[in-house]
Amino acid sequence: MVLSVLGKFKGSLRRTREQLKSGLERVLRGRARIDDDLFEELGEILISADVGVAASERILDRVKSRVRSNGVDDPGEIPRLLQEEIEEILEAASRRLTAPEKRPPGERPRWERPEAGEGADEVPVTEASMAAKEGTGGPRVMMVVGVNGTGKTTTIGKLAKRYVDEGQRVLVAACDTYRAAAAEQLQIWADRAGVEMVGSHSGADPASVAYDALSSTVARGGDVLLIDTAGRLHTRTPLMEELRKMKRVLARLHPGAPHDTLLVLDATTGQNGLSQCRLFHEALDLTGIVLAKLDGTARGGIVIAAAEELGIPVRYVGTGETIADIAEFDPRSFAAALFSD
């Protein structure tokens, strides 16, 4: 059975939802009116789900304002108001990841066709992400970054399969040249997704590998290049500089590249994940987050904290362990899954 996005989110958010539900039932049971004590308790519930102090305060300030302006006096309305405010926060930050254009198998990429750049319909782009196939353009380049153990390579495999299923020619680049067996692991996922991998020898300069991979993608008529990078602590400045170098090298070969820089975030890390988001964003100007391991935590509120405090949208959510278990993020479905059974 194919699950809807809402169904997938409900499954992944089960632990977070159960925690929120039990907390809300506890503070609302037998309460006859909405008062400041209630909001204080609501703040504790949100913080326990890793929404964060700042984001929780802003959410509750907006709920208070709506309660007063609309004359709401039934405490039973609080869950609905919270859901609506969270949805608004996620909508404000969310810019749907522009998927590569779909085309029939065997058809040349749009940017190679004669009409490219001559009034042909362009793929819509986000504010944070430049067009991958603008004018005569070229392939869409996506860097995937994050600390060790978050699931970057797995995420690349899932994204590659998703794009292949949409009719794209996808290549992946093995730019983690430090970790033993990193390229072999990526090759396994590339084989599962049915895509080509470009790599180099252990210890090679990652930026050079990325350059070669982009050149190969252009030469082979690829639509999408997904770049796997070495895991690094967000506090290690030299390693972050290496990623900045990679971005500069890619941009010299293909202006506008990388068109997306996605941070894979382990949902189980809680508020430490917010620190990761902040420092990676400062260094690399992230265009989005891929949230992994959401099904293993009651800390799903980190999504809300990143959206409210940093304005970084979630693009995709890992919903399981198979190659098909990745869902495009939908704010309404996510907010609904937090509160509905």
Residue pairs with C-beta under 8 A, 6 or more apart in sequence:
3 11
4 333
5 327
5 328
5 330
5 333
6 330
6 333
6 336
6 337
8 317
8 319
8 320
8 325
8 327
9 317
9 319
9 327
9 330
9 333
9 334
9 336
9 337
10 17
10 337
10 340
11 295
11 319
11 320
12 294
12 295
12 300
12 317
12 318
12 319
12 320
12 337
13 294
13 300
13 334
13 337
13 338
14 295
15 295
15 296
15 297
15 298
15 300
16 49
16 297
16 298
16 299
16 300
16 301
16 338
17 300
17 337
17 338
17 339
17 341
18 298
19 48
19 49
19 298
20 45
20 49
20 338
20 339
21 339
21 341
23 44
23 45
23 48
24 42
24 45
24 78
24 79
27 38
27 41
27 42
27 45
28 38
28 75
28 76
28 78
28 79
31 38
31 75
32 75
33 73
33 75
34 67
34 72
34 73
34 74
34 75
34 78
38 75
38 78
39 60
39 63
39 64
42 60
42 63
42 78
42 82
43 56
43 57
43 60
46 55
46 56
46 59
46 60
46 301
47 53
47 56
49 298
49 299
49 300
49 301
50 270
50 271
50 299
50 300
50 301
50 302
50 305
51 59
51 301
51 302
51 304
51 305
52 271
52 274
52 301
52 302
52 304
52 305
52 308
52 309
54 305
54 308
54 309
55 89
55 301
55 304
55 305
55 308
55 309
58 308
59 82
59 85
59 86
59 89
59 304
59 308
62 85
63 78
63 81
63 82
63 85
66 72
66 81
66 85
67 81
72 81
79 339
80 339
82 339
83 335
83 336
83 338
83 339
84 335
86 304
86 335
86 338
87 331
87 332
87 334
87 335
87 336
89 304
89 307
89 308
90 303
90 304
90 307
90 313
90 314
90 331
90 334
90 335
91 331
91 332
92 307
92 311
93 306
93 307
93 308
93 311
93 312
93 313
93 314
94 307
94 313
94 314
94 329
94 331
95 126
95 127
95 128
95 129
95 288
95 313
96 126
96 328
97 126
97 129
97 260
97 288
97 315
97 316
97 328
98 123
98 124
98 125
98 126
98 129
98 131
98 132
99 123
99 163
99 166
100 123
100 132
100 133
100 140
100 163
100 166
100 168
100 223
100 224
101 110
101 123
101 133
101 168
101 223
102 166
102 167
102 168
103 109
103 110
103 167
103 168
103 223
104 167
105 167
108 221
109 133
109 139
109 169
109 221
109 222
109 223
110 116
110 120
110 133
111 133
111 136
111 137
111 138
111 139
112 221
113 120
116 133
116 135
116 136
116 137
117 135
117 136
117 137
122 131
122 133
122 134
123 131
123 132
123 133
125 131
126 287
128 287
128 288
128 313
129 259
129 260
129 287
130 256
130 259
131 137
131 256
131 259
132 138
132 139
132 140
132 141
132 224
132 256
132 259
133 139
133 140
134 256
137 256
138 217
138 218
138 254
138 257
139 214
139 217
139 218
139 222
139 223
139 224
139 225
139 254
140 223
140 224
140 225
140 259
140 260
141 214
141 217
141 225
141 227
141 250
141 254
141 257
141 258
141 259
141 260
142 159
142 224
142 225
142 226
142 227
142 258
142 259
142 260
142 261
142 262
143 227
143 229
143 243
143 246
143 247
143 250
143 258
143 260
143 261
143 262
143 284
144 152
144 155
144 156
144 159
144 226
144 227
144 228
144 229
144 262
144 264
144 290
145 152
145 229
145 243
145 261
145 262
145 263
145 264
145 280
145 284
146 152
146 231
146 263
146 264
146 265
146 266
146 276
146 280
147 231
147 232
147 233
147 234
147 266
147 276
148 231
148 232
148 233
149 231
149 266
150 231
150 264
150 265
150 266
150 292
150 293
151 264
151 266
151 292
151 293
151 318
152 228
152 229
152 231
152 264
153 176
153 182
153 185
153 186
153 189
153 228
154 189
154 292
154 318
155 262
155 264
155 290
155 292
155 316
155 318
155 326
156 172
156 186
156 189
156 226
156 228
157 186
157 188
157 189
157 190
157 192
157 193
157 323
158 193
158 316
158 318
158 323
158 324
158 325
158 326
159 226
159 290
159 316
159 326
160 170
160 172
160 189
160 190
160 193
160 195
160 224
160 226
161 192
161 193
161 194
161 323
161 324
162 326
163 170
163 223
163 224
164 170
164 193
164 194
164 195
168 223
168 224
169 220
169 221
169 222
169 223
169 224
170 193
170 195
170 196
170 222
170 223
170 224
170 225
170 226
171 195
171 196
171 197
171 198
171 213
171 216
171 217
171 220
171 222
171 224
171 225
171 226
172 186
172 189
172 190
172 193
172 195
172 196
172 197
172 198
172 225
172 226
172 227
172 228
173 197
173 198
173 199
173 209
173 210
173 213
173 214
173 225
173 226
173 227
173 228
174 182
174 183
174 186
174 187
174 197
174 198
174 199
174 200
174 209
174 228
175 206
175 207
175 209
175 210
175 213
175 227
175 228
175 229
175 230
175 246
176 182
176 183
176 186
176 206
176 228
176 229
176 230
176 231
177 183
177 200
177 201
177 202
177 203
177 204
177 205
177 206
177 209
177 230
178 202
178 203
178 230
179 230
179 231
180 202
182 228
182 230
183 197
183 199
183 202
186 197
186 199
186 228
187 197
187 199
189 323
190 196
190 197
192 323
193 323
196 220
198 209
198 212
198 213
198 216
198 217
199 209
200 208
200 209
200 212
206 229
206 230
206 242
206 246
207 242
207 245
207 246
207 248
207 249
208 249
210 227
210 246
210 249
210 250
211 249
211 250
211 253
213 225
213 227
214 225
214 250
214 253
214 254
214 257
215 253
216 222
217 224
217 225
218 254
227 246
227 258
229 243
229 246
230 239
230 242
232 239
232 240
232 242
232 243
233 239
234 240
234 275
234 276
234 279
234 280
235 279
240 279
240 280
240 283
240 284
243 283
243 284
244 283
244 284
247 258
247 261
247 284
250 257
250 258
251 257
251 258
259 287
260 287
260 288
260 315
261 284
261 285
261 286
261 287
262 286
262 287
262 288
262 289
262 290
262 315
262 316
263 276
263 277
263 280
263 281
263 286
263 288
263 289
263 290
263 312
264 289
264 290
264 292
265 273
265 276
265 277
265 289
265 290
265 291
265 292
265 302
265 306
266 273
266 292
266 293
267 273
267 291
267 292
267 293
267 294
267 296
267 297
267 299
267 300
267 302
267 303
268 293
268 296
268 297
268 299
269 276
269 299
269 302
270 297
270 299
270 302
271 302
271 305
273 302
273 306
274 302
274 305
274 306
274 309
274 310
277 286
277 289
277 306
277 310
277 312
278 310
280 286
281 310
281 312
286 312
287 315
288 312
288 313
288 314
288 315
288 316
289 303
289 306
289 312
289 313
289 314
289 315
290 314
290 315
290 316
290 317
290 318
290 326
291 302
291 303
291 314
291 316
291 317
291 318
291 329
292 318
293 318
294 300
294 317
294 318
294 319
295 319
295 320
300 338
303 314
303 334
306 312
306 314
307 313
307 314
313 329
314 329
314 334
315 328
315 329
316 326
316 327
316 328
316 329
317 326
317 327
317 329
317 334
318 325
318 326
319 325
319 326
319 327
